[in-house]
Amino acid sequence: MGPRVVGSLNRGWRYHAGAVPGSGRGDLDDRHFAPVTLPHSNVTLPWHGFDDTAYQFVSTYRRHLRLPADPGGARVFADFDGVMTAATLTVNGRRVGDHRGGYVPCSFELTDHVRWGGDNVLAVEVDSTERPDIPPFGGHVDYLAFGGIYREARLRIVPATFVREVFAKPVDVLTGARRLDVRCFLDGAAPDAPPLRLKAAVHDGDRCVAAAWREVAPADSPDGGHTVTVSGLEQLGLWDLDHPGLYRVVVSLYDAGGCIDTVEVRVGLRDARFTAEGFFLNGRRVKLRGLNRHQTFPHVGGAMPARVQRRDARILRQELKCNAVRTSHYPQSPSFLDACDELGLLVFEEMPGWQHVGDEGWKDLACRDVEAMVRRDWNHPSIILWGVRVNESFDCPELYRRTNAIARRLDDSRPTSGVRYLPDSELLEDVFALNDFGPDGLLLAPNHAGYLVSEFAGHMFPTKRTDNVERVQAQALLHATVHDRLAGDDRYAGGFGWCAFDYNTHAEFGSGDRVCYHGVADIFRVPKPAAGFYRSQCDSGEEVVLEPGFHWSAGDHAEYGGPGRGAIFSNCDRVLAYVDGALVADLLPDHKSFPHLPHAPFFFDQTSGIAPWRRTWGDLTLEGYLGGTLATTKTFSGRGVDRALCVLTDDEELDADGSDATRVVLRVTDEYGVTRPHATGAIRLEVSGPAALVGDNPVPLIGGVAVVWLRADERPGTVRVVAIHPDLGTATAEVAVREVAAERW
């Protein structure tokens, strides 16, 4: 056959919410099945207050598959990035295989079951119940694993002998002998087959920088792995936070007749080390300042397409200014990790699990998950730690010796870690990680080399955006307090706040409505004041930040029950505050209370100079200065009036593939464009063009903001969203939906 063929398998599915006997038969009448596109949630839910058994059922996906004529000796696979929670696949009525576990990919070989040049029927029966034999289930889990084929799928046609996977490991990147050890794993080669040749080439864009060849005998490697070392890479830049250089590694497999297979992976050259003096990236100390991320989205759980998954990485890196993220508590979307590579966002990736360790069969699946996680993601330069311990579990030395050994055998270039909440637990991993929820910040001083605080704040301080200003500001200051302590001791590698975004949970957790309000942003990715603290820690050369931790209203005045002393998060070196044009405060950062932060908060006594404006409560203007020069200004209305309705989409274009989506944010603002936090009501949406809403319609305002998503269908055109507020009139936004190529099959 010719070169391998890989194509999307996302479109053309039909879905039924229930088990269907004989679902893989070609003569089954599936006209009553609903047409769907992957990623797909088995049910659409309210964003909160739903029954968490609503998605726990068996469902059926069917797809017709027309393959090309037999290319001769080809093999064909169906690859699924994530099916929650157990999958059984049949082809043309014949059972092909099963997979248990929703957080790692599964691949099914269809070769012996398909009809080349004809029609085939693919059927996937999906069991989305929380089965105690499958990690992370068996105990109480503090997050929801929504059902369905919730990640992307592909069809892969390869030759009889092919390159199964490639691990391009950077070696000695800080020396003059910079190289890649490219480990190539072959599949299908008989032990007595003639020797083959492997070529590994490193490309910077379209330019081949260096290449190497190796002749391999299949019998020489029981696991099918062969290493090709590519040297001469000194001219390539390193992957770093501000300059995340990425390069293509193209591996080609040759027999006597020529090239029979080619695989491409993307890599970055970087050196990441945890030491007793902290974390070092490319020889430079970096304090990890990060947040934990759940992949939960409103209404559809994890079933958001690549664009939306990638957006979360952008929010963390570019909006919240984090340099690291922990994938709590499972391997997350490949698209999210791709974006972390591109943006320079460091990743602590961990195996599925939460507090519970099951029986021997459960442990075997947990070990398989670790292996699948490492094999899937070992080429991501953003990943600096493998999490090989079930989050917050008790010591289980037999299991954790196995998981550590698996990660180290597959990838000796990264350390292992494991998150516990018992400070005196055994340390089998390379890096000690502790969830430390001290009521005033951290409880413990670092007592291990490479000490990492993997969670803090969070569930000790659940905060809604609509809470009183005293609470939302206190949440922000708790995050600031912990990061100040982390910054003040080089023995801390850094820390991950709990957490980036609010997320859905079971009834026994959260606030009684199936939501944990632990995020510095809400479940719709709308920031709370704590997000302003994270934003303020970036260098002013990247962005000048000026974010008050309070709402400007009479209710924020101490006499009226507010905090009186309001925090301002900024990377300026001086802030002036004016009320109705009169200077009321000249502020400097509070380095006394926060001596170690790059940018300490400012504090504004809102009672100072306010008395003359008590009846009219004037406008507040904040001016941020850098080196005596005015760098930024923000003004907040004191009139207490909802002035305007604004609509903004995250993206201006979508792909007409049936799944691409973008967020639509609706805000009620004052006359200066600042969100009115007490604005309420429902906004009615009218959508025309090739897209549908994911969310409520009408959509209620929460803290002056409402959010929905637009999901494109398979027609190109222009989508127009008209938002109608009962008092403020209408606002519109448009998104172009561009035509994309049809799927091959």
Secondary structure as the mmCIF struct_conf table of DSSP 4:
data_model
#
loop_
_struct_conf.conf_type_id
_struct_conf.id
_struct_conf.beg_label_comp_id
_struct_conf.beg_label_asym_id
_struct_conf.beg_label_seq_id
_struct_conf.end_label_comp_id
_struct_conf.end_label_asym_id
_struct_conf.end_label_seq_id
BEND BEND1 PRO A 3 PRO A 3
STRN STRN1 VAL A 5 SER A 8
BEND BEND2 ARG A 11 GLY A 12
STRN STRN2 TRP A 13 HIS A 16
BEND BEND3 ALA A 17 GLY A 18
TURN_TY1_P TURN_TY1_P1 PRO A 21 GLY A 24
TURN_TY1_P TURN_TY1_P2 GLY A 26 ASP A 27
TURN_TY1_P TURN_TY1_P3 ARG A 31 HIS A 32
BEND BEND4 PHE A 33 PHE A 33
STRN STRN3 ALA A 34 VAL A 36
BEND BEND5 LEU A 38 PRO A 39
BEND BEND6 ASN A 42 VAL A 43
BEND BEND7 TRP A 47 GLY A 49
TURN_TY1_P TURN_TY1_P4 ASP A 52 TYR A 55
BEND BEND8 PHE A 57 PHE A 57
STRN STRN4 VAL A 58 ARG A 66
BEND BEND9 ALA A 69 ALA A 69
BEND BEND10 GLY A 72 GLY A 73
STRN STRN5 ARG A 75 PHE A 80
BEND BEND11 ASP A 81 ASP A 81
STRN STRN6 MET A 84 MET A 84
BEND BEND12 THR A 85 THR A 85
STRN STRN7 ALA A 86 VAL A 91
TURN_TY1_P TURN_TY1_P5 ASN A 92 GLY A 93
STRN STRN8 ARG A 94 ARG A 100
BEND BEND13 GLY A 102 VAL A 104
STRN STRN9 CYS A 106 GLU A 109
TURN_TY1_P TURN_TY1_P6 THR A 111 HIS A 113
TURN_TY1_P TURN_TY1_P7 TRP A 116 GLY A 117
BEND BEND14 GLY A 118 GLY A 118
STRN STRN10 ASP A 119 ASP A 127
BEND BEND15 THR A 129 THR A 129
TURN_TY1_P TURN_TY1_P8 PRO A 132 ASP A 133
BEND BEND16 ILE A 134 ILE A 134
TURN_TY1_P TURN_TY1_P9 PRO A 135 PRO A 136
BEND BEND17 GLY A 138 GLY A 139
BEND BEND18 ASP A 142 TYR A 143
STRN STRN11 GLY A 148 GLY A 148
BEND BEND19 ARG A 151 ARG A 151
STRN STRN12 ALA A 153 VAL A 158
BEND BEND20 ALA A 160 THR A 161
STRN STRN13 PHE A 162 VAL A 171
BEND BEND21 ASP A 172 ASP A 172
TURN_TY1_P TURN_TY1_P10 VAL A 173 LEU A 174
BEND BEND22 THR A 175 THR A 175
TURN_TY1_P TURN_TY1_P11 GLY A 176 ALA A 177
STRN STRN14 ARG A 179 ASP A 187
BEND BEND23 GLY A 188 GLY A 188
TURN_TY1_P TURN_TY1_P12 PRO A 191 ASP A 192
BEND BEND24 ALA A 193 ALA A 193
HELX_LH_PP_P HELX_LH_PP_P1 PRO A 194 PRO A 195
STRN STRN15 LEU A 196 ASP A 204
TURN_TY1_P TURN_TY1_P13 GLY A 205 ASP A 206
STRN STRN16 ARG A 207 VAL A 216
HELX_RH_3T_P HELX_RH_3T_P1 PRO A 218 ASP A 220
TURN_TY1_P TURN_TY1_P14 PRO A 222 ASP A 223
BEND BEND25 GLY A 224 GLY A 224
STRN STRN17 GLY A 225 VAL A 230
TURN_TY1_P TURN_TY1_P15 GLU A 234 GLN A 235
BEND BEND26 LEU A 236 LEU A 236
HELX_LH_PP_P HELX_LH_PP_P2 GLY A 237 LEU A 238
STRN STRN18 TRP A 239 TRP A 239
BEND BEND27 LEU A 241 ASP A 242
STRN STRN19 PRO A 244 PRO A 244
STRN STRN20 TYR A 247 ASP A 255
TURN_TY1_P TURN_TY1_P16 ALA A 256 GLY A 257
STRN STRN21 GLY A 258 VAL A 267
STRN STRN22 ALA A 272 THR A 275
TURN_TY1_P TURN_TY1_P17 ALA A 276 GLU A 277
STRN STRN23 GLY A 278 LEU A 281
TURN_TY1_P TURN_TY1_P18 ASN A 282 GLY A 283
STRN STRN24 ARG A 284 ARG A 285
STRN STRN25 LEU A 288 ASN A 292
STRN STRN26 PHE A 297 PHE A 297
TURN_TY1_P TURN_TY1_P19 PRO A 298 VAL A 300
STRN STRN27 GLY A 301 GLY A 301
TURN_TY1_P TURN_TY1_P20 GLY A 302 GLY A 302
HELX_RH_AL_P HELX_RH_AL_P1 ALA A 306 ARG A 314
HELX_RH_PI_P HELX_RH_PI_P1 ILE A 315 GLU A 319
BEND BEND28 LEU A 320 LEU A 320
BEND BEND29 ASN A 323 ASN A 323
STRN STRN28 ALA A 324 THR A 327
TURN_TY1_P TURN_TY1_P21 SER A 328 HIS A 329
BEND BEND30 TYR A 330 TYR A 330
HELX_RH_AL_P HELX_RH_AL_P2 PRO A 334 LEU A 343
TURN_TY1_P TURN_TY1_P22 GLY A 344 GLY A 344
STRN STRN29 LEU A 346 GLU A 350
BEND BEND31 PRO A 352 PRO A 352
STRN STRN30 TRP A 354 TRP A 354
BEND BEND32 GLN A 355 GLN A 355
HELX_RH_AL_P HELX_RH_AL_P3 GLU A 360 ASP A 377
TURN_TY1_P TURN_TY1_P23 TRP A 378 ASN A 379
TURN_TY1_P TURN_TY1_P24 PRO A 381 SER A 382
STRN STRN31 ILE A 383 GLY A 387
BEND BEND33 ARG A 389 ARG A 389
STRN STRN32 ASN A 391 ASN A 391
TURN_TY1_P TURN_TY1_P25 GLU A 392 GLU A 392
HELX_LH_PP_P HELX_LH_PP_P3 SER A 393 ASP A 395
HELX_RH_AL_P HELX_RH_AL_P4 PRO A 397 LEU A 410
TURN_TY1_P TURN_TY1_P26 ASP A 412 SER A 413
BEND BEND34 ARG A 414 ARG A 414
STRN STRN33 THR A 416 ARG A 420
BEND BEND35 TYR A 421 TYR A 421
TURN_TY1_P TURN_TY1_P27 PRO A 423 ASP A 424
BEND BEND36 SER A 425 SER A 425
BEND BEND37 GLU A 429 ASP A 430
STRN STRN34 VAL A 431 ASN A 435
STRN STRN35 GLY A 438 GLY A 438
TURN_TY1_P TURN_TY1_P28 PRO A 439 ASP A 440
STRN STRN36 GLY A 441 GLY A 441
BEND BEND38 HIS A 448 HIS A 448
TURN_TY1_P TURN_TY1_P29 ALA A 449 GLY A 450
STRN STRN37 TYR A 451 GLU A 455
STRN STRN38 ALA A 457 ALA A 457
HELX_RH_3T_P HELX_RH_3T_P2 GLY A 458 MET A 460
BEND BEND39 PHE A 461 PHE A 461
TURN_TY1_P TURN_TY1_P30 ARG A 465 THR A 466
BEND BEND40 ASP A 467 ASP A 467
HELX_RH_AL_P HELX_RH_AL_P5 VAL A 469 ALA A 487
TURN_TY1_P TURN_TY1_P31 GLY A 488 GLY A 488
TURN_TY1_P TURN_TY1_P32 ASP A 490 ARG A 491
STRN STRN39 TYR A 492 GLY A 497
STRN STRN40 TRP A 498 TRP A 498
BEND BEND41 ALA A 500 ALA A 500
STRN STRN41 PHE A 501 PHE A 501
STRN STRN42 TYR A 503 ASN A 504
TURN_TY1_P TURN_TY1_P33 ALA A 507 GLU A 508
BEND BEND42 PHE A 509 PHE A 509
TURN_TY1_P TURN_TY1_P34 GLY A 510 SER A 511
BEND BEND43 GLY A 512 ARG A 514
STRN STRN43 VAL A 515 CYS A 516
BEND BEND44 GLY A 519 VAL A 520
STRN STRN44 ALA A 521 ALA A 521
TURN_TY1_P TURN_TY1_P35 ILE A 523 PHE A 524
HELX_LH_PP_P HELX_LH_PP_P4 VAL A 526 VAL A 526
STRN STRN45 PRO A 527 PRO A 527
HELX_LH_PP_P HELX_LH_PP_P5 LYS A 528 LYS A 528
HELX_RH_AL_P HELX_RH_AL_P6 PRO A 529 SER A 536
TURN_TY1_P TURN_TY1_P36 GLN A 537 GLN A 537
BEND BEND45 CYS A 538 CYS A 538
TURN_TY1_P TURN_TY1_P37 SER A 540 GLU A 542
STRN STRN46 LEU A 546 PRO A 548
BEND BEND46 GLY A 549 PHE A 550
BEND BEND47 SER A 553 SER A 553
HELX_RH_3T_P HELX_RH_3T_P3 ALA A 554 ASP A 556
BEND BEND48 HIS A 557 HIS A 557
HELX_RH_3T_P HELX_RH_3T_P4 ALA A 558 TYR A 560
TURN_TY1_P TURN_TY1_P38 GLY A 561 GLY A 561
BEND BEND49 GLY A 562 GLY A 562
BEND BEND50 GLY A 564 GLY A 564
STRN STRN47 ARG A 565 SER A 570
BEND BEND51 ASN A 571 ASP A 573
STRN STRN48 ARG A 574 VAL A 579
TURN_TY1_P TURN_TY1_P39 ASP A 580 GLY A 581
STRN STRN49 ALA A 582 LEU A 587
TURN_TY1_P TURN_TY1_P40 HIS A 591 SER A 593
BEND BEND52 PHE A 594 HIS A 599
HELX_LH_PP_P HELX_LH_PP_P6 ALA A 600 PRO A 601
STRN STRN50 PHE A 602 ASP A 605
TURN_TY1_P TURN_TY1_P41 GLN A 606 ILE A 610
HELX_RH_3T_P HELX_RH_3T_P5 ALA A 611 TRP A 613
TURN_TY1_P TURN_TY1_P42 ARG A 614 THR A 616
STRN STRN51 LEU A 620 LEU A 626
TURN_TY1_P TURN_TY1_P43 GLY A 627 GLY A 628
STRN STRN52 THR A 629 PHE A 636
BEND BEND53 GLY A 638 ARG A 639
STRN STRN53 ALA A 644 THR A 649
BEND BEND54 ASP A 650 ASP A 650
BEND BEND55 GLU A 652 GLU A 652
STRN STRN54 GLU A 653 ASP A 655
BEND BEND56 ALA A 656 GLY A 658
STRN STRN55 ALA A 661 THR A 669
TURN_TY1_P TURN_TY1_P44 GLU A 671 TYR A 672
BEND BEND57 GLY A 673 GLY A 673
STRN STRN56 THR A 675 THR A 675
TURN_TY1_P TURN_TY1_P45 PRO A 677 HIS A 678
STRN STRN57 ALA A 682 SER A 688
BEND BEND58 GLY A 689 PRO A 690
STRN STRN58 ALA A 691 VAL A 694
BEND BEND59 GLY A 695 GLY A 695
BEND BEND60 ASN A 697 PRO A 698
STRN STRN59 VAL A 699 PRO A 700
STRN STRN60 ILE A 702 ILE A 702
TURN_TY1_P TURN_TY1_P46 GLY A 703 GLY A 704
STRN STRN61 VAL A 705 ALA A 712
BEND BEND61 GLU A 714 ARG A 715
STRN STRN62 GLY A 717 HIS A 725
TURN_TY1_P TURN_TY1_P47 PRO A 726 LEU A 728
STRN STRN63 GLY A 729 ARG A 738
HELX_LH_PP_P HELX_LH_PP_P7 ALA A 741 GLU A 743
#
